[in-house]
Amino acid sequence: MVAHLDGYRLETAQWDAIISIWCHLASAIRSAVHRQVVGGLKPRGVFLLEAYTPQQISYGTGGPQEVDLLPTLAELREDLRGMEFIVATEKERVVQEGAGHTRLSAVVQIVATRPA
């Protein structure tokens, strides 16, 4: 399936897992999509996310160059209210994904579940 996330609607309690890796969305779209993630997961469903944070711009090692596309952990916690966080961290790590995305990077990582 191919869909624009600003118009796609997740069905309620239909997904065992949802994964968002490097899916950098404008904050208004991101918040709406993440609220749907909470409702779209089945009880005990898992959400995994990794994205660059705003600090990434100063690293010059890839990723979007617009702050609005780069979430903070605090913003993601707000978007994902109601989830139980297993991992929720902002950290530096080496990202090696080709010539444009390599070296030390600033990322946010989340592993969260929908309560039963």
Backbone hydrogen bonds, N-H to C=O, Kabsch-Sander energy under -0.5 kcal/mol:
donor,donor_aa,acceptor,acceptor_aa,energy
7,G,4,H,-1.7
8,Y,4,H,-1.6
10,L,8,Y,-0.5
13,A,39,G,-2.9
14,Q,11,E,-0.9
14,Q,40,G,-2.0
15,W,40,G,-2.3
18,I,46,V,-2.2
20,S,48,L,-2.8
22,W,20,S,-0.5
22,W,50,E,-3.0
24,H,22,W,-1.2
25,L,23,C,-0.8
30,R,26,A,-3.2
31,S,27,S,-2.6
32,A,28,A,-1.5
33,V,29,I,-2.8
34,H,30,R,-2.7
35,R,31,S,-2.0
36,Q,32,A,-1.6
37,V,33,V,-1.9
38,V,34,H,-1.8
39,G,35,R,-1.5
40,G,36,Q,-2.8
41,L,37,V,-1.8
42,K,15,W,-3.1
44,R,114,R,-2.9
45,G,42,K,-2.9
46,V,16,D,-2.4
47,F,112,A,-3.1
48,L,18,I,-2.2
49,L,110,I,-2.4
50,E,20,S,-2.1
51,A,108,V,-1.9
53,T,106,A,-1.9
56,Q,53,T,-2.1
57,I,54,P,-1.3
58,S,55,Q,-1.0
59,Y,55,Q,-0.5
59,Y,56,Q,-1.3
60,G,56,Q,-1.2
61,T,56,Q,-0.5
67,V,65,Q,-0.5
69,L,66,E,-1.7
70,L,67,V,-2.1
76,L,72,T,-2.1
77,R,73,L,-2.7
78,E,74,A,-1.8
79,D,75,E,-2.6
80,L,76,L,-2.2
81,R,78,E,-1.4
83,M,80,L,-2.1
84,E,113,T,-3.2
85,F,83,M,-0.6
86,I,84,E,-0.5
86,I,111,V,-3.0
87,V,111,V,-2.1
89,T,109,Q,-2.4
91,K,107,V,-2.7
93,R,105,S,-2.1
95,V,93,R,-0.5
95,V,103,R,-2.4
97,E,98,G,-0.5
97,E,101,H,-3.4
101,H,98,G,-1.1
103,R,95,V,-0.6
105,S,93,R,-2.3
107,V,91,K,-3.0
107,V,105,S,-0.6
108,V,51,A,-2.8
109,Q,89,T,-2.9
110,I,49,L,-2.6
111,V,87,V,-2.5
112,A,47,F,-2.4
113,T,84,E,-2.6
114,R,45,G,-2.1
